[in-house]
Amino acid sequence: MSIQQESESQARFLALDTSTTSLAVSVIENDKVLHEINAYGVRNHSVRILSIIEEALKVSNTTNIQVEGIAVGIGPGSYTGTRIAVTAAKTLAWAWEVPVVGISSLHALAYGGYTLGVNKLAENTEQDHKERTSWIIPLLDARRGQVFTALFSMDHEAHIPNRLEQDGIRLMETWVEQLISLIETLEVEDRPDSVWVVGDVSLHAEAATKLSSLLGEHLHIVPYDLEGRFVGILGADRLLKGDMDDMHALVPNYTQLAEAEANLLRALKEGR
C-alpha cells in the first residue's frame, strides 16, 4: 500500500529538528499532531535525541512499524546541531525502510511563528485575522549582524506558507532595506497587508522596526522558538503526496561554509 493510499485511513510520521536551541520532535498522523516534545536550552541534542524520539513514540502509542515516513529539519542553523537530526533521520529511515524528506527549518519557523502571532492577536482583539496577504520573515541569529532568513507569504487560500525568497544568510540591515525596496516596487494592491518577523528577534528587532515606515501597526515582531509540530506538518504535506528525498543525497543546508572550513580555505589560498 502506498503512502497516498494509506493517507485515506491513517499514516504516521516522525519529525525532528536540531538546527536551533530547540530539540524538536513530533509524531504526526496525517496532518494531526499526536504528540510533540520541544526541549529548549542546553545544546546537548546528540545526547538526548534518541531518548526523546523514543519517548515521543511511546506517548503517542506508535511503534517503528507504524511509522510511514520521517521528516527532518535540514537547517539552516547550527552546523553541528543540524547534522545531528539529519544523521538520525537517515539512519532511522534506512533501518525502518521508510522514506525521508528534508524540511527547511526556516519554513517551519515561519509557519510556527506566524501561527503563534495570529493566535495571540486574535486573543487580544477578539477578532479573527482577516488580512488578505501576509509576509513572514523568519530569523535565526547567525552572529556579526547576520541572520539566517527567507521570505514566505500566507493567505486564506493557503494552509501552509508559500515561499517567496530562498533560505540564505544575510546582513540584517541590508535585508531590511531590500524588503522595503521590494514592497515599494509593488503596486498598492499587491503589497502585503501585514508583515510578521518571527523567531530569533531579540538582537534584530531594532533593524526590523524600520519596516514600520511602510507598515505602521501592521508590522508584527514575534519571538518564537521552533516547535516540532510544524516540521511534522510540512513533512506530512510532502509525504502524503508521495514526495520524498534521496536518502543518500539528503544533506544539511548550511547556506555557507562553517567558520573552520572557511578559515582553512582562506589559509590555503594564502599559501599557508
C-alpha positions in Angstrom: 0.0 0.0 0.0 1.4 3.4 -1.0 1.5 6.4 1.4 -1.1 8.1 -0.7 -3.5 5.1 -0.3 -2.6 4.9 3.4 -3.4 8.6 3.8 -7.1 7.8 3.2 -7.0 5.9 6.5 -4.0 6.6 8.8 -0.4 7.4 8.1 2.0 8.2 10.9 5.2 10.2 10.5 8.1 11.1 12.8 9.6 14.6 12.6 12.7 16.0 14.2 14.8 19.2 14.1 18.0 20.1 16.0 19.1 23.1 14.0 18.3 25.6 16.8 18.4 25.6 20.6 15.2 23.6 20.4 15.4 19.8 20.2 12.0 19.4 18.4 10.4 16.1 17.9 6.8 15.3 16.9 4.6 12.4 15.8 2.0 13.2 13.2 -0.9 11.2 11.9 -1.9 12.5 8.5 -1.9 16.2 9.4 -2.9 15.8 13.1 -0.3 16.1 15.9 -0.3 13.1 18.2 2.5 14.2 20.4 5.4 16.6 20.4 8.4 17.3 22.6 10.3 20.6 22.5 13.3 20.6 24.7 14.9 24.0 24.9 18.1 25.4 26.4 21.3 23.4 26.7 22.7 22.2 23.3 23.1 18.6 24.2 21.0 17.4 21.3 23.3 14.5 20.4 22.9 13.0 23.9 19.2 13.4 24.1 17.8 12.9 20.6 17.3 9.2 20.6 15.7 9.1 24.1 13.3 11.9 23.1 12.3 10.2 19.9 11.7 7.0 21.9 9.6 9.0 24.4 7.5 10.7 21.7 6.8 7.3 20.0 5.9 5.7 23.3 3.5 8.5 24.5 1.8 8.5 21.1 1.4 4.7 21.2 3.4 4.5 18.0 5.8 1.6 17.1 8.5 1.9 14.5 6.5 -0.4 12.3 3.7 2.2 12.2 6.0 5.0 11.1 5.4 5.6 7.3 8.0 8.3 6.8 10.4 10.7 8.5 10.6 14.5 8.2 13.8 16.3 9.3 14.8 19.9 9.5 17.8 20.4 7.4 18.6 24.0 8.5 20.0 26.5 8.1 21.0 26.9 11.7 23.6 25.4 13.9 26.1 23.5 11.8 26.7 20.7 14.4 23.1 20.7 15.5 21.7 20.3 12.1 23.9 17.3 11.3 22.6 15.5 14.4 19.0 15.4 13.2 19.8 14.7 9.6 22.1 11.8 10.6 19.5 10.4 13.0 16.7 10.7 10.4 18.7 9.0 7.7 19.7 6.2 10.0 16.2 5.5 11.2 14.8 5.8 7.6 17.3 3.2 6.4 16.7 0.9 9.4 12.9 1.1 9.2 12.8 1.2 5.3 10.7 4.3 5.1 11.0 7.5 3.0 12.6 10.6 4.4 12.0 14.3 3.5 14.2 17.3 4.3 12.3 20.4 5.5 13.6 23.9 5.7 13.9 24.8 9.3 13.2 28.4 8.3 10.0 27.3 6.7 8.9 25.6 9.9 10.0 28.6 11.9 7.9 30.9 9.7 4.9 28.7 9.9 5.0 28.3 13.7 5.9 31.9 14.4 3.1 33.2 12.2 0.6 30.8 13.8 1.6 31.9 17.3 1.4 35.5 16.4 -2.0 35.3 14.7 -3.5 33.3 17.5 -2.3 35.9 20.1 -3.6 38.7 18.0 -7.0 37.1 17.8 -7.0 36.6 21.6 -6.1 40.2 22.3 -8.5 41.7 19.8 -11.2 39.0 20.0 -11.3 39.1 16.2 -10.1 36.6 13.5 -7.1 37.6 11.5 -8.7 38.6 8.2 -5.9 40.3 6.3 -5.7 39.2 2.7 -2.0 38.5 2.4 0.8 38.4 5.0 4.5 38.2 4.5 6.5 36.2 7.0 10.2 36.8 7.7 11.8 34.0 9.8 15.1 34.9 11.6 17.8 32.8 13.2 20.8 34.8 14.5 24.0 34.0 12.6 26.2 36.4 14.6 28.1 39.5 13.4 24.8 41.2 12.4 23.9 38.3 10.2 20.7 36.2 10.1 19.6 33.0 8.5 16.4 34.1 6.9 14.0 33.8 4.0 10.6 35.2 2.9 7.2 33.5 2.9 3.6 34.5 2.3 0.4 33.4 3.8 -3.2 34.0 2.7 -6.6 32.5 3.4 -6.4 30.0 0.5 -3.1 28.6 1.7 -2.8 26.0 4.5 1.0 26.4 4.8 3.2 29.4 4.0 4.3 29.8 0.4 8.0 30.5 -0.3 8.9 33.9 -1.9 12.7 34.0 -1.3 15.2 31.2 -0.8 16.9 30.4 2.5 20.2 32.3 3.0 22.5 34.1 5.3 22.1 37.9 5.1 23.2 41.0 6.9 20.0 42.1 8.7 20.4 45.8 8.0 20.8 45.1 4.2 18.0 42.5 4.3 15.5 45.1 5.7 16.5 47.6 3.1 15.9 45.0 0.4 12.5 44.2 1.8 11.5 47.9 2.0 12.6 48.3 -1.7 10.7 45.2 -2.7 7.5 46.4 -1.1 7.9 49.9 -2.6 8.2 48.4 -6.1 4.8 46.6 -5.8 1.5 48.1 -6.8 -0.5 49.0 -3.8 -3.0 46.2 -4.3 -0.1 43.7 -4.5 1.6 44.8 -1.2 1.2 42.6 1.9 -1.4 43.7 4.4 0.9 42.8 7.2 4.5 41.6 7.8 5.4 39.2 10.5 9.1 39.0 11.7 9.4 35.8 13.8 12.0 33.7 15.5 15.3 35.0 16.9 14.2 38.6 17.0 15.8 39.9 20.2 19.1 41.1 18.6 17.5 42.2 15.4 14.2 43.9 16.5 15.7 47.4 16.1 16.6 46.8 12.4 13.2 45.1 11.8 11.3 48.1 13.1 12.5 50.1 10.1 9.8 48.2 8.2 7.2 50.1 10.2 7.9 53.1 8.0 5.8 51.4 5.4 3.6 49.1 7.5 2.9 51.0 10.7 0.9 48.9 13.1 0.8 46.1 10.6 4.4 45.1 11.4 4.4 42.3 14.0 7.6 41.2 15.7 7.1 37.8 17.4 9.8 36.0 19.5 9.4 32.3 18.7 11.3 29.0 19.3 10.9 26.2 16.7 8.3 23.5 17.5 8.3 20.0 16.2 4.7 20.1 15.1 5.4 22.5 12.2 8.3 20.4 10.9 5.9 17.4 11.1 3.0 19.1 9.3 5.3 20.4 6.5 6.8 16.9 6.2 3.4 15.2 6.2 2.2 17.5 3.4 5.0 16.2 1.2 4.9 12.6 2.3 1.1 12.3 1.8 1.7 13.4 -1.8 4.2 10.6 -2.3 7.1 13.1 -2.3 10.4 12.0 -0.8 14.1 12.8 -1.0 17.0 10.6 -1.9 18.2 9.3 1.5 21.8 9.2 0.5 21.8 12.6 -1.1 20.0 14.4 1.7 22.4 16.8 3.5 22.1 19.8 5.8 21.6 23.2 4.2 24.4 25.2 5.7 24.0 28.2 3.3 27.7 29.0 3.9 30.9 27.2 4.9 31.4 26.6 8.6 33.9 29.1 10.1 36.6 26.4 10.4 36.2 25.4 6.8 36.3 29.0 5.6 39.4 29.7 7.6 41.1 26.6 6.2 40.3 27.6 2.6 41.5 31.1 3.3 44.8 29.8 4.7 45.2 27.5 1.6 44.6 30.4 -0.8 47.2 32.5 1.1 49.7 29.6 0.8 50.0 28.9 4.5 
